[in-house]
Amino acid sequence: MRSPAALASLAAGFVLVADASSATAQTAADPAVRADRKAIEACLAKAGDDPRSCIGQRSDACQDKTKAVATDDIAACIDREQSAWDAILNERYRRATADAKATDKELGDSGIDAGAATSLVAAQRAWIAFRDAECDRLYALDAGGTIRTLTYASCELDLTAQRAIDLAPRDE
């Protein structure tokens, strides 16, 4: 897990999509993360009006399978699911950006300055700042205990997953 000080040092390097939650976070190329992503996408396809019900399922299953009881083991399961949601978010952001640019072009051809792509970039930057600040806030509230690691990891998972859900294509 990153500490607030580590986050501050990373702030200058913001990208428009969510970043990994820790130095040891698994990447989208990791087979376990790919399997989690596939399972999450299947859950989302079946979830109907309740896509939030898919959040946490993979990390819970990971903890059950690995019999995780130590903070680091639980955090690793949460980080793995967060990495899967991050990959979904990145794909949805790319698609939303392409759609926004296409909308801007269509409207621009009609003489309307829509600004959908510019607004999406601004919204994503603001969301990243919010996510980091909110998770830092919760981390600080649990100062002095190892639970703060899980608080931070869970915060990143929840907010990343919710943002991925929010950026779902309108046709899904």
VMD Tcl script that builds the backbone (N, CA, C; Angstrom):
set m [mol new atoms 516]
animate dup $m
set s [atomselect $m all]
$s set {name element resname resid chain x y z} {
  {N N MET 1 A 0.838 -1.179 0.000}
  {CA C MET 1 A 0.000 0.000 0.000}
  {C C MET 1 A 0.881 1.239 0.000}
  {N N ARG 2 A 0.423 2.243 -0.666}
  {CA C ARG 2 A 1.155 3.494 -0.674}
  {C C ARG 2 A 0.743 4.321 0.528}
  {N N SER 3 A 1.692 4.979 1.100}
  {CA C SER 3 A 1.393 5.910 2.183}
  {C C SER 3 A 1.006 7.253 1.570}
  {N N PRO 4 A 0.391 8.135 2.362}
  {CA C PRO 4 A 0.079 9.466 1.826}
  {C C PRO 4 A 1.318 10.190 1.309}
  {N N ALA 5 A 2.474 10.003 1.963}
  {CA C ALA 5 A 3.705 10.645 1.491}
  {C C ALA 5 A 4.107 10.113 0.118}
  {N N ALA 6 A 3.953 8.808 -0.072}
  {CA C ALA 6 A 4.279 8.227 -1.374}
  {C C ALA 6 A 3.319 8.735 -2.436}
  {N N LEU 7 A 2.058 8.895 -2.060}
  {CA C LEU 7 A 1.085 9.428 -3.008}
  {C C LEU 7 A 1.438 10.833 -3.436}
  {N N ALA 8 A 1.877 11.627 -2.488}
  {CA C ALA 8 A 2.240 13.007 -2.807}
  {C C ALA 8 A 3.369 13.044 -3.826}
  {N N SER 9 A 4.331 12.130 -3.681}
  {CA C SER 9 A 5.451 12.122 -4.625}
  {C C SER 9 A 5.014 11.661 -6.010}
  {N N LEU 10 A 3.900 10.911 -6.067}
  {CA C LEU 10 A 3.395 10.445 -7.353}
  {C C LEU 10 A 2.443 11.439 -8.008}
  {N N ALA 11 A 1.970 12.412 -7.249}
  {CA C ALA 11 A 0.937 13.317 -7.742}
  {C C ALA 11 A 1.341 14.016 -9.039}
  {N N ALA 12 A 2.588 14.352 -9.173}
  {CA C ALA 12 A 3.037 15.043 -10.381}
  {C C ALA 12 A 2.937 14.153 -11.612}
  {N N GLY 13 A 2.909 12.858 -11.405}
  {CA C GLY 13 A 2.872 11.942 -12.536}
  {C C GLY 13 A 1.492 11.394 -12.839}
  {N N PHE 14 A 0.431 12.121 -12.469}
  {CA C PHE 14 A -0.929 11.652 -12.736}
  {C C PHE 14 A -1.095 11.280 -14.195}
  {N N VAL 15 A -1.812 10.211 -14.413}
  {CA C VAL 15 A -2.265 9.863 -15.747}
  {C C VAL 15 A -3.772 9.930 -15.727}
  {N N LEU 16 A -4.392 9.830 -16.865}
  {CA C LEU 16 A -5.837 9.998 -16.935}
  {C C LEU 16 A -6.610 8.751 -16.569}
  {N N VAL 17 A -5.912 7.670 -16.310}
  {CA C VAL 17 A -6.576 6.455 -15.887}
  {C C VAL 17 A -6.021 6.045 -14.546}
  {N N ALA 18 A -6.742 5.204 -13.845}
  {CA C ALA 18 A -6.333 4.799 -12.502}
  {C C ALA 18 A -4.993 4.077 -12.549}
  {N N ASP 19 A -4.204 4.278 -11.490}
  {CA C ASP 19 A -2.890 3.648 -11.431}
  {C C ASP 19 A -2.925 2.489 -10.451}
  {N N ALA 20 A -1.837 1.730 -10.391}
  {CA C ALA 20 A -1.752 0.593 -9.475}
  {C C ALA 20 A -1.759 1.084 -8.043}
  {N N SER 21 A -2.315 0.279 -7.144}
  {CA C SER 21 A -2.479 0.729 -5.768}
  {C C SER 21 A -1.242 0.530 -4.910}
  {N N SER 22 A -0.284 -0.229 -5.353}
  {CA C SER 22 A 0.919 -0.412 -4.555}
  {C C SER 22 A 2.070 -0.864 -5.425}
  {N N ALA 23 A 3.244 -0.802 -4.843}
  {CA C ALA 23 A 4.428 -1.222 -5.584}
  {C C ALA 23 A 4.353 -2.704 -5.925}
  {N N THR 24 A 3.617 -3.469 -5.135}
  {CA C THR 24 A 3.516 -4.903 -5.373}
  {C C THR 24 A 2.216 -5.286 -6.066}
  {N N ALA 25 A 1.421 -4.300 -6.453}
  {CA C ALA 25 A 0.142 -4.589 -7.093}
  {C C ALA 25 A 0.366 -5.410 -8.354}
  {N N GLN 26 A -0.551 -6.322 -8.584}
  {CA C GLN 26 A -0.451 -7.147 -9.770}
  {C C GLN 26 A -0.923 -6.348 -10.973}
  {N N THR 27 A -0.423 -6.719 -12.135}
  {CA C THR 27 A -0.780 -5.993 -13.347}
  {C C THR 27 A -1.861 -6.739 -14.113}
  {N N ALA 28 A -2.444 -6.037 -15.070}
  {CA C ALA 28 A -3.496 -6.632 -15.890}
  {C C ALA 28 A -2.987 -7.843 -16.668}
  {N N ALA 29 A -1.671 -7.960 -16.858}
  {CA C ALA 29 A -1.104 -9.093 -17.581}
  {C C ALA 29 A -1.002 -10.345 -16.705}
  {N N ASP 30 A -1.117 -10.189 -15.407}
  {CA C ASP 30 A -1.046 -11.314 -14.475}
  {C C ASP 30 A -2.231 -12.252 -14.730}
  {N N PRO 31 A -1.988 -13.559 -14.854}
  {CA C PRO 31 A -3.094 -14.493 -15.129}
  {C C PRO 31 A -4.218 -14.425 -14.083}
  {N N ALA 32 A -3.880 -14.238 -12.824}
  {CA C ALA 32 A -4.913 -14.153 -11.781}
  {C C ALA 32 A -5.762 -12.898 -11.966}
  {N N VAL 33 A -5.125 -11.794 -12.324}
  {CA C VAL 33 A -5.855 -10.549 -12.563}
  {C C VAL 33 A -6.734 -10.696 -13.801}
  {N N ARG 34 A -6.206 -11.329 -14.843}
  {CA C ARG 34 A -7.010 -11.558 -16.053}
  {C C ARG 34 A -8.228 -12.421 -15.739}
  {N N ALA 35 A -8.034 -13.446 -14.919}
  {CA C ALA 35 A -9.161 -14.306 -14.531}
  {C C ALA 35 A -10.179 -13.516 -13.712}
  {N N ASP 36 A -9.688 -12.666 -12.814}
  {CA C ASP 36 A -10.600 -11.827 -12.024}
  {C C ASP 36 A -11.364 -10.871 -12.929}
  {N N ARG 37 A -10.667 -10.282 -13.882}
  {CA C ARG 37 A -11.337 -9.353 -14.801}
  {C C ARG 37 A -12.444 -10.061 -15.568}
  {N N LYS 38 A -12.145 -11.247 -16.062}
  {CA C LYS 38 A -13.143 -12.017 -16.807}
  {C C LYS 38 A -14.347 -12.326 -15.917}
  {N N ALA 39 A -14.094 -12.710 -14.683}
  {CA C ALA 39 A -15.184 -13.014 -13.752}
  {C C ALA 39 A -15.998 -11.763 -13.422}
  {N N ILE 40 A -15.329 -10.637 -13.255}
  {CA C ILE 40 A -16.030 -9.375 -12.975}
  {C C ILE 40 A -16.889 -8.985 -14.167}
  {N N GLU 41 A -16.342 -9.088 -15.363}
  {CA C GLU 41 A -17.108 -8.739 -16.561}
  {C C GLU 41 A -18.326 -9.648 -16.717}
  {N N ALA 42 A -18.180 -10.939 -16.384}
  {CA C ALA 42 A -19.322 -11.858 -16.427}
  {C C ALA 42 A -20.362 -11.453 -15.385}
  {N N CYS 43 A -19.905 -11.086 -14.213}
  {CA C CYS 43 A -20.808 -10.625 -13.159}
  {C C CYS 43 A -21.552 -9.377 -13.614}
  {N N LEU 44 A -20.826 -8.419 -14.193}
  {CA C LEU 44 A -21.455 -7.181 -14.661}
  {C C LEU 44 A -22.516 -7.459 -15.727}
  {N N ALA 45 A -22.246 -8.421 -16.591}
  {CA C ALA 45 A -23.190 -8.764 -17.652}
  {C C ALA 45 A -24.490 -9.317 -17.074}
  {N N LYS 46 A -24.400 -9.977 -15.919}
  {CA C LYS 46 A -25.577 -10.571 -15.289}
  {C C LYS 46 A -26.211 -9.668 -14.232}
  {N N ALA 47 A -25.512 -8.620 -13.828}
  {CA C ALA 47 A -25.923 -7.833 -12.660}
  {C C ALA 47 A -27.150 -6.955 -12.891}
  {N N GLY 48 A -27.443 -6.660 -14.134}
  {CA C GLY 48 A -28.603 -5.810 -14.412}
  {C C GLY 48 A -28.476 -4.452 -13.760}
  {N N ASP 49 A -29.445 -4.110 -12.926}
  {CA C ASP 49 A -29.473 -2.794 -12.281}
  {C C ASP 49 A -28.601 -2.704 -11.037}
  {N N ASP 50 A -27.873 -3.762 -10.711}
  {CA C ASP 50 A -27.071 -3.765 -9.486}
  {C C ASP 50 A -25.610 -4.127 -9.757}
  {N N PRO 51 A -24.914 -3.349 -10.600}
  {CA C PRO 51 A -23.521 -3.698 -10.907}
  {C C PRO 51 A -22.606 -3.612 -9.681}
  {N N ARG 52 A -22.978 -2.807 -8.688}
  {CA C ARG 52 A -22.148 -2.709 -7.475}
  {C C ARG 52 A -22.070 -4.044 -6.736}
  {N N SER 53 A -23.011 -4.932 -6.988}
  {CA C SER 53 A -22.972 -6.240 -6.322}
  {C C SER 53 A -21.745 -7.045 -6.750}
  {N N CYS 54 A -21.110 -6.641 -7.836}
  {CA C CYS 54 A -19.913 -7.341 -8.329}
  {C C CYS 54 A -18.643 -6.901 -7.598}
  {N N ILE 55 A -18.703 -5.806 -6.880}
  {CA C ILE 55 A -17.525 -5.274 -6.193}
  {C C ILE 55 A -17.239 -6.114 -4.946}
  {N N GLY 56 A -16.011 -6.587 -4.856}
  {CA C GLY 56 A -15.569 -7.328 -3.680}
  {C C GLY 56 A -15.700 -8.831 -3.790}
  {N N GLN 57 A -16.414 -9.304 -4.774}
  {CA C GLN 57 A -16.604 -10.749 -4.891}
  {C C GLN 57 A -15.300 -11.499 -5.119}
  {N N ARG 58 A -14.459 -10.951 -5.986}
  {CA C ARG 58 A -13.205 -11.652 -6.300}
  {C C ARG 58 A -12.227 -11.607 -5.133}
  {N N SER 59 A -12.147 -10.482 -4.436}
  {CA C SER 59 A -11.223 -10.422 -3.295}
  {C C SER 59 A -11.725 -11.304 -2.157}
  {N N ASP 60 A -13.043 -11.378 -1.970}
  {CA C ASP 60 A -13.587 -12.284 -0.955}
  {C C ASP 60 A -13.249 -13.733 -1.292}
  {N N ALA 61 A -13.431 -14.108 -2.557}
  {CA C ALA 61 A -13.120 -15.476 -2.986}
  {C C ALA 61 A -11.637 -15.770 -2.823}
  {N N CYS 62 A -10.791 -14.790 -3.153}
  {CA C CYS 62 A -9.342 -14.940 -2.989}
  {C C CYS 62 A -8.984 -15.186 -1.529}
  {N N GLN 63 A -9.583 -14.406 -0.642}
  {CA C GLN 63 A -9.302 -14.563 0.788}
  {C C GLN 63 A -9.758 -15.929 1.285}
  {N N ASP 64 A -10.916 -16.385 0.806}
  {CA C ASP 64 A -11.398 -17.708 1.197}
  {C C ASP 64 A -10.465 -18.803 0.685}
  {N N LYS 65 A -10.072 -18.686 -0.579}
  {CA C LYS 65 A -9.223 -19.713 -1.203}
  {C C LYS 65 A -7.844 -19.780 -0.550}
  {N N THR 66 A -7.275 -18.626 -0.270}
  {CA C THR 66 A -5.918 -18.597 0.292}
  {C C THR 66 A -5.922 -18.656 1.819}
  {N N LYS 67 A -7.130 -18.664 2.408}
  {CA C LYS 67 A -7.268 -18.643 3.863}
  {C C LYS 67 A -6.505 -17.465 4.466}
  {N N ALA 68 A -6.633 -16.333 3.787}
  {CA C ALA 68 A -5.923 -15.116 4.183}
  {C C ALA 68 A -6.413 -14.633 5.546}
  {N N VAL 69 A -5.474 -14.476 6.461}
  {CA C VAL 69 A -5.792 -13.906 7.771}
  {C C VAL 69 A -4.852 -12.753 8.107}
  {N N ALA 70 A -3.657 -12.784 7.563}
  {CA C ALA 70 A -2.693 -11.703 7.798}
  {C C ALA 70 A -3.072 -10.498 6.941}
  {N N THR 71 A -2.823 -9.317 7.471}
  {CA C THR 71 A -3.152 -8.076 6.776}
  {C C THR 71 A -2.563 -8.058 5.367}
  {N N ASP 72 A -1.310 -8.437 5.217}
  {CA C ASP 72 A -0.665 -8.409 3.901}
  {C C ASP 72 A -1.355 -9.350 2.910}
  {N N ASP 73 A -1.791 -10.513 3.384}
  {CA C ASP 73 A -2.462 -11.465 2.503}
  {C C ASP 73 A -3.838 -10.957 2.075}
  {N N ILE 74 A -4.564 -10.371 3.016}
  {CA C ILE 74 A -5.870 -9.799 2.692}
  {C C ILE 74 A -5.693 -8.644 1.715}
  {N N ALA 75 A -4.716 -7.782 1.980}
  {CA C ALA 75 A -4.446 -6.642 1.101}
  {C C ALA 75 A -4.074 -7.119 -0.304}
  {N N ALA 76 A -3.326 -8.205 -0.404}
  {CA C ALA 76 A -2.947 -8.728 -1.719}
  {C C ALA 76 A -4.179 -9.159 -2.510}
  {N N CYS 77 A -5.142 -9.760 -1.844}
  {CA C CYS 77 A -6.385 -10.149 -2.526}
  {C C CYS 77 A -7.166 -8.920 -2.981}
  {N N ILE 78 A -7.245 -7.927 -2.125}
  {CA C ILE 78 A -7.945 -6.688 -2.478}
  {C C ILE 78 A -7.233 -5.995 -3.633}
  {N N ASP 79 A -5.903 -5.927 -3.561}
  {CA C ASP 79 A -5.114 -5.297 -4.634}
  {C C ASP 79 A -5.312 -6.011 -5.964}
  {N N ARG 80 A -5.405 -7.338 -5.912}
  {CA C ARG 80 A -5.579 -8.100 -7.147}
  {C C ARG 80 A -6.915 -7.752 -7.800}
  {N N GLU 81 A -7.970 -7.686 -7.005}
  {CA C GLU 81 A -9.259 -7.316 -7.580}
  {C C GLU 81 A -9.240 -5.870 -8.067}
  {N N GLN 82 A -8.597 -4.998 -7.300}
  {CA C GLN 82 A -8.508 -3.599 -7.717}
  {C C GLN 82 A -7.795 -3.498 -9.060}
  {N N SER 83 A -6.771 -4.300 -9.270}
  {CA C SER 83 A -6.055 -4.296 -10.553}
  {C C SER 83 A -6.969 -4.734 -11.695}
  {N N ALA 84 A -7.840 -5.697 -11.430}
  {CA C ALA 84 A -8.788 -6.141 -12.457}
  {C C ALA 84 A -9.789 -5.028 -12.784}
  {N N TRP 85 A -10.323 -4.376 -11.749}
  {CA C TRP 85 A -11.232 -3.256 -11.981}
  {C C TRP 85 A -10.503 -2.104 -12.683}
  {N N ASP 86 A -9.242 -1.893 -12.346}
  {CA C ASP 86 A -8.455 -0.843 -12.986}
  {C C ASP 86 A -8.335 -1.108 -14.490}
  {N N ALA 87 A -8.117 -2.364 -14.859}
  {CA C ALA 87 A -8.027 -2.713 -16.283}
  {C C ALA 87 A -9.371 -2.456 -16.983}
  {N N ILE 88 A -10.469 -2.784 -16.302}
  {CA C ILE 88 A -11.797 -2.509 -16.853}
  {C C ILE 88 A -11.994 -1.003 -16.994}
  {N N LEU 89 A -11.623 -0.262 -15.958}
  {CA C LEU 89 A -11.737 1.201 -15.994}
  {C C LEU 89 A -10.929 1.779 -17.148}
  {N N ASN 90 A -9.704 1.331 -17.308}
  {CA C ASN 90 A -8.853 1.845 -18.389}
  {C C ASN 90 A -9.489 1.602 -19.754}
  {N N GLU 91 A -10.031 0.424 -19.967}
  {CA C GLU 91 A -10.681 0.107 -21.241}
  {C C GLU 91 A -11.925 0.976 -21.438}
  {N N ARG 92 A -12.706 1.118 -20.405}
  {CA C ARG 92 A -13.922 1.931 -20.513}
  {C C ARG 92 A -13.580 3.410 -20.712}
  {N N TYR 93 A -12.530 3.869 -20.094}
  {CA C TYR 93 A -12.116 5.260 -20.286}
  {C C TYR 93 A -11.672 5.480 -21.731}
  {N N ARG 94 A -10.900 4.548 -22.274}
  {CA C ARG 94 A -10.466 4.660 -23.674}
  {C C ARG 94 A -11.691 4.707 -24.605}
  {N N ARG 95 A -12.644 3.849 -24.324}
  {CA C ARG 95 A -13.856 3.813 -25.163}
  {C C ARG 95 A -14.656 5.110 -24.996}
  {N N ALA 96 A -14.803 5.573 -23.772}
  {CA C ALA 96 A -15.536 6.816 -23.522}
  {C C ALA 96 A -14.858 7.998 -24.204}
  {N N THR 97 A -13.529 7.997 -24.200}
  {CA C THR 97 A -12.781 9.069 -24.863}
  {C C THR 97 A -13.025 9.044 -26.367}
  {N N ALA 98 A -12.961 7.872 -26.963}
  {CA C ALA 98 A -13.217 7.751 -28.401}
  {C C ALA 98 A -14.646 8.182 -28.734}
  {N N ASP 99 A -15.605 7.762 -27.916}
  {CA C ASP 99 A -16.998 8.154 -28.143}
  {C C ASP 99 A -17.173 9.662 -28.010}
  {N N ALA 100 A -16.533 10.255 -26.998}
  {CA C ALA 100 A -16.641 11.704 -26.782}
  {C C ALA 100 A -16.030 12.473 -27.957}
  {N N LYS 101 A -14.901 12.002 -28.449}
  {CA C LYS 101 A -14.274 12.654 -29.605}
  {C C LYS 101 A -15.163 12.543 -30.842}
  {N N ALA 102 A -15.794 11.386 -31.020}
  {CA C ALA 102 A -16.690 11.202 -32.161}
  {C C ALA 102 A -17.899 12.135 -32.038}
  {N N THR 103 A -18.423 12.259 -30.834}
  {CA C THR 103 A -19.549 13.174 -30.603}
  {C C THR 103 A -19.137 14.604 -30.898}
  {N N ASP 104 A -17.970 14.996 -30.390}
  {CA C ASP 104 A -17.478 16.348 -30.645}
  {C C ASP 104 A -17.330 16.610 -32.138}
  {N N LYS 105 A -16.832 15.627 -32.874}
  {CA C LYS 105 A -16.653 15.798 -34.318}
  {C C LYS 105 A -18.003 15.941 -35.012}
  {N N GLU 106 A -18.948 15.068 -34.660}
  {CA C GLU 106 A -20.282 15.144 -35.265}
  {C C GLU 106 A -20.921 16.506 -35.003}
  {N N LEU 107 A -20.872 16.926 -33.765}
  {CA C LEU 107 A -21.482 18.209 -33.421}
  {C C LEU 107 A -20.702 19.369 -34.021}
  {N N GLY 108 A -19.377 19.233 -34.071}
  {CA C GLY 108 A -18.546 20.269 -34.677}
  {C C GLY 108 A -18.848 20.442 -36.147}
  {N N ASP 109 A -19.134 19.330 -36.826}
  {CA C ASP 109 A -19.510 19.398 -38.238}
  {C C ASP 109 A -20.830 20.150 -38.423}
  {N N SER 110 A -21.621 20.208 -37.356}
  {CA C SER 110 A -22.906 20.931 -37.394}
  {C C SER 110 A -22.774 22.345 -36.846}
  {N N GLY 111 A -21.552 22.734 -36.515}
  {CA C GLY 111 A -21.319 24.080 -36.003}
  {C C GLY 111 A -21.499 24.218 -34.496}
  {N N ILE 112 A -21.582 23.097 -33.787}
  {CA C ILE 112 A -21.757 23.127 -32.330}
  {C C ILE 112 A -20.447 22.712 -31.674}
  {N N ASP 113 A -19.993 23.500 -30.716}
  {CA C ASP 113 A -18.777 23.163 -29.962}
  {C C ASP 113 A -19.197 22.407 -28.709}
  {N N ALA 114 A -19.158 21.065 -28.744}
  {CA C ALA 114 A -19.690 20.246 -27.658}
  {C C ALA 114 A -18.736 20.160 -26.468}
  {N N GLY 115 A -17.476 19.873 -26.714}
  {CA C GLY 115 A -16.506 19.771 -25.626}
  {C C GLY 115 A -16.625 18.523 -24.776}
  {N N ALA 116 A -17.232 17.468 -25.307}
  {CA C ALA 116 A -17.405 16.240 -24.525}
  {C C ALA 116 A -16.059 15.615 -24.154}
  {N N ALA 117 A -15.125 15.580 -25.073}
  {CA C ALA 117 A -13.823 14.968 -24.800}
  {C C ALA 117 A -13.053 15.764 -23.753}
  {N N THR 118 A -13.067 17.085 -23.881}
  {CA C THR 118 A -12.385 17.941 -22.911}
  {C C THR 118 A -12.997 17.778 -21.525}
  {N N SER 119 A -14.306 17.705 -21.470}
  {CA C SER 119 A -14.998 17.529 -20.185}
  {C C SER 119 A -14.672 16.178 -19.560}
  {N N LEU 120 A -14.575 15.147 -20.383}
  {CA C LEU 120 A -14.242 13.819 -19.861}
  {C C LEU 120 A -12.845 13.814 -19.256}
  {N N VAL 121 A -11.889 14.423 -19.939}
  {CA C VAL 121 A -10.526 14.504 -19.411}
  {C C VAL 121 A -10.521 15.246 -18.072}
  {N N ALA 122 A -11.217 16.363 -18.007}
  {CA C ALA 122 A -11.289 17.147 -16.759}
  {C C ALA 122 A -11.948 16.332 -15.653}
  {N N ALA 123 A -13.016 15.623 -15.991}
  {CA C ALA 123 A -13.715 14.800 -14.996}
  {C C ALA 123 A -12.814 13.676 -14.486}
  {N N GLN 124 A -12.051 13.052 -15.388}
  {CA C GLN 124 A -11.188 11.944 -14.964}
  {C C GLN 124 A -10.061 12.448 -14.075}
  {N N ARG 125 A -9.501 13.581 -14.415}
  {CA C ARG 125 A -8.449 14.164 -13.564}
  {C C ARG 125 A -9.004 14.502 -12.189}
  {N N ALA 126 A -10.188 15.077 -12.157}
  {CA C ALA 126 A -10.824 15.417 -10.878}
  {C C ALA 126 A -11.146 14.151 -10.092}
  {N N TRP 127 A -11.591 13.111 -10.775}
  {CA C TRP 127 A -11.897 11.855 -10.094}
  {C C TRP 127 A -10.635 11.247 -9.469}
  {N N ILE 128 A -9.534 11.251 -10.199}
  {CA C ILE 128 A -8.276 10.711 -9.661}
  {C C ILE 128 A -7.877 11.480 -8.410}
  {N N ALA 129 A -7.967 12.798 -8.467}
  {CA C ALA 129 A -7.634 13.614 -7.295}
  {C C ALA 129 A -8.572 13.291 -6.134}
  {N N PHE 130 A -9.865 13.145 -6.417}
  {CA C PHE 130 A -10.820 12.790 -5.369}
  {C C PHE 130 A -10.500 11.428 -4.773}
  {N N ARG 131 A -10.288 10.433 -5.634}
  {CA C ARG 131 A -10.000 9.076 -5.151}
  {C C ARG 131 A -8.802 9.074 -4.215}
  {N N ASP 132 A -7.736 9.708 -4.646}
  {CA C ASP 132 A -6.523 9.721 -3.835}
  {C C ASP 132 A -6.741 10.468 -2.523}
  {N N ALA 133 A -7.413 11.612 -2.565}
  {CA C ALA 133 A -7.653 12.388 -1.351}
  {C C ALA 133 A -8.588 11.648 -0.398}
  {N N GLU 134 A -9.623 11.034 -0.931}
  {CA C GLU 134 A -10.570 10.301 -0.086}
  {C C GLU 134 A -9.908 9.096 0.573}
  {N N CYS 135 A -9.122 8.356 -0.180}
  {CA C CYS 135 A -8.444 7.195 0.400}
  {C C CYS 135 A -7.376 7.636 1.405}
  {N N ASP 136 A -6.704 8.753 1.145}
  {CA C ASP 136 A -5.756 9.314 2.121}
  {C C ASP 136 A -6.481 9.700 3.409}
  {N N ARG 137 A -7.663 10.289 3.269}
  {CA C ARG 137 A -8.441 10.699 4.435}
  {C C ARG 137 A -8.800 9.492 5.306}
  {N N LEU 138 A -9.285 8.447 4.666}
  {CA C LEU 138 A -9.663 7.249 5.411}
  {C C LEU 138 A -8.441 6.572 6.026}
  {N N TYR 139 A -7.341 6.577 5.298}
  {CA C TYR 139 A -6.084 6.018 5.796}
  {C C TYR 139 A -5.653 6.764 7.061}
  {N N ALA 140 A -5.745 8.070 7.038}
  {CA C ALA 140 A -5.339 8.894 8.180}
  {C C ALA 140 A -6.232 8.650 9.394}
  {N N LEU 141 A -7.503 8.382 9.164}
  {CA C LEU 141 A -8.418 8.131 10.276}
  {C C LEU 141 A -8.055 6.875 11.057}
  {N N ASP 142 A -7.401 5.936 10.399}
  {CA C ASP 142 A -7.002 4.692 11.048}
  {C C ASP 142 A -5.530 4.690 11.441}
  {N N ALA 143 A -4.984 5.878 11.692}
  {CA C ALA 143 A -3.568 6.001 12.065}
  {C C ALA 143 A -3.267 5.135 13.278}
  {N N GLY 144 A -2.119 4.535 13.254}
  {CA C GLY 144 A -1.654 3.759 14.395}
  {C C GLY 144 A -2.000 2.288 14.351}
  {N N GLY 145 A -2.636 1.837 13.301}
  {CA C GLY 145 A -2.982 0.425 13.233}
  {C C GLY 145 A -2.764 -0.141 11.848}
  {N N THR 146 A -2.620 -1.449 11.782}
  {CA C THR 146 A -2.399 -2.083 10.485}
  {C C THR 146 A -3.678 -2.108 9.649}
  {N N ILE 147 A -4.824 -1.877 10.288}
  {CA C ILE 147 A -6.084 -1.860 9.542}
  {C C ILE 147 A -6.081 -0.770 8.483}
  {N N ARG 148 A -5.269 0.259 8.691}
  {CA C ARG 148 A -5.239 1.362 7.723}
  {C C ARG 148 A -4.819 0.885 6.333}
  {N N THR 149 A -3.994 -0.139 6.276}
  {CA C THR 149 A -3.593 -0.706 4.987}
  {C C THR 149 A -4.812 -1.262 4.258}
  {N N LEU 150 A -5.652 -1.976 4.999}
  {CA C LEU 150 A -6.855 -2.546 4.400}
  {C C LEU 150 A -7.880 -1.459 4.084}
  {N N THR 151 A -7.937 -0.449 4.924}
  {CA C THR 151 A -8.845 0.677 4.677}
  {C C THR 151 A -8.493 1.339 3.356}
  {N N TYR 152 A -7.204 1.590 3.153}
  {CA C TYR 152 A -6.762 2.247 1.923}
  {C C TYR 152 A -7.029 1.359 0.708}
  {N N ALA 153 A -6.660 0.083 0.814}
  {CA C ALA 153 A -6.854 -0.838 -0.310}
  {C C ALA 153 A -8.335 -0.972 -0.662}
  {N N SER 154 A -9.173 -1.086 0.347}
  {CA C SER 154 A -10.612 -1.210 0.113}
  {C C SER 154 A -11.188 0.055 -0.503}
  {N N CYS 155 A -10.713 1.189 -0.066}
  {CA C CYS 155 A -11.155 2.463 -0.628}
  {C C CYS 155 A -10.817 2.525 -2.114}
  {N N GLU 156 A -9.583 2.196 -2.449}
  {CA C GLU 156 A -9.180 2.237 -3.867}
  {C C GLU 156 A -10.000 1.252 -4.694}
  {N N LEU 157 A -10.224 0.067 -4.152}
  {CA C LEU 157 A -11.039 -0.927 -4.860}
  {C C LEU 157 A -12.444 -0.385 -5.093}
  {N N ASP 158 A -13.089 0.080 -4.043}
  {CA C ASP 158 A -14.470 0.554 -4.160}
  {C C ASP 158 A -14.592 1.720 -5.141}
  {N N LEU 159 A -13.726 2.710 -5.014}
  {CA C LEU 159 A -13.826 3.892 -5.874}
  {C C LEU 159 A -13.452 3.584 -7.322}
  {N N THR 160 A -12.450 2.736 -7.526}
  {CA C THR 160 A -12.062 2.351 -8.889}
  {C C THR 160 A -13.193 1.569 -9.550}
  {N N ALA 161 A -13.756 0.625 -8.816}
  {CA C ALA 161 A -14.854 -0.175 -9.368}
  {C C ALA 161 A -16.051 0.711 -9.684}
  {N N GLN 162 A -16.391 1.616 -8.781}
  {CA C GLN 162 A -17.527 2.498 -9.022}
  {C C GLN 162 A -17.288 3.381 -10.247}
  {N N ARG 163 A -16.067 3.875 -10.406}
  {CA C ARG 163 A -15.763 4.700 -11.584}
  {C C ARG 163 A -15.865 3.872 -12.861}
  {N N ALA 164 A -15.398 2.626 -12.816}
  {CA C ALA 164 A -15.522 1.744 -13.978}
  {C C ALA 164 A -16.993 1.532 -14.327}
  {N N ILE 165 A -17.815 1.357 -13.307}
  {CA C ILE 165 A -19.255 1.188 -13.518}
  {C C ILE 165 A -19.840 2.466 -14.117}
  {N N ASP 166 A -19.426 3.605 -13.584}
  {CA C ASP 166 A -19.930 4.890 -14.086}
  {C C ASP 166 A -19.577 5.129 -15.548}
  {N N LEU 167 A -18.440 4.591 -15.985}
  {CA C LEU 167 A -18.007 4.797 -17.379}
  {C C LEU 167 A -18.463 3.684 -18.319}
  {N N ALA 168 A -19.374 2.853 -17.849}
  {CA C ALA 168 A -19.889 1.796 -18.722}
  {C C ALA 168 A -20.510 2.420 -19.962}
  {N N PRO 169 A -20.285 1.823 -21.112}
  {CA C PRO 169 A -20.910 2.354 -22.326}
  {C C PRO 169 A -22.425 2.388 -22.164}
  {N N ARG 170 A -23.042 3.346 -22.755}
  {CA C ARG 170 A -24.501 3.500 -22.636}
  {C C ARG 170 A -25.276 2.316 -23.192}
  {N N ASP 171 A -24.637 1.572 -24.100}
  {CA C ASP 171 A -25.331 0.437 -24.714}
  {C C ASP 171 A -25.204 -0.847 -23.916}
  {N N GLU 172 A -24.547 -0.793 -22.756}
  {CA C GLU 172 A -24.410 -1.996 -21.909}
  {C C GLU 172 A -25.486 -2.038 -20.872}
}
mol reanalyze $m
mol bondsrecalc $m
mol representation Tube
mol addrep $m
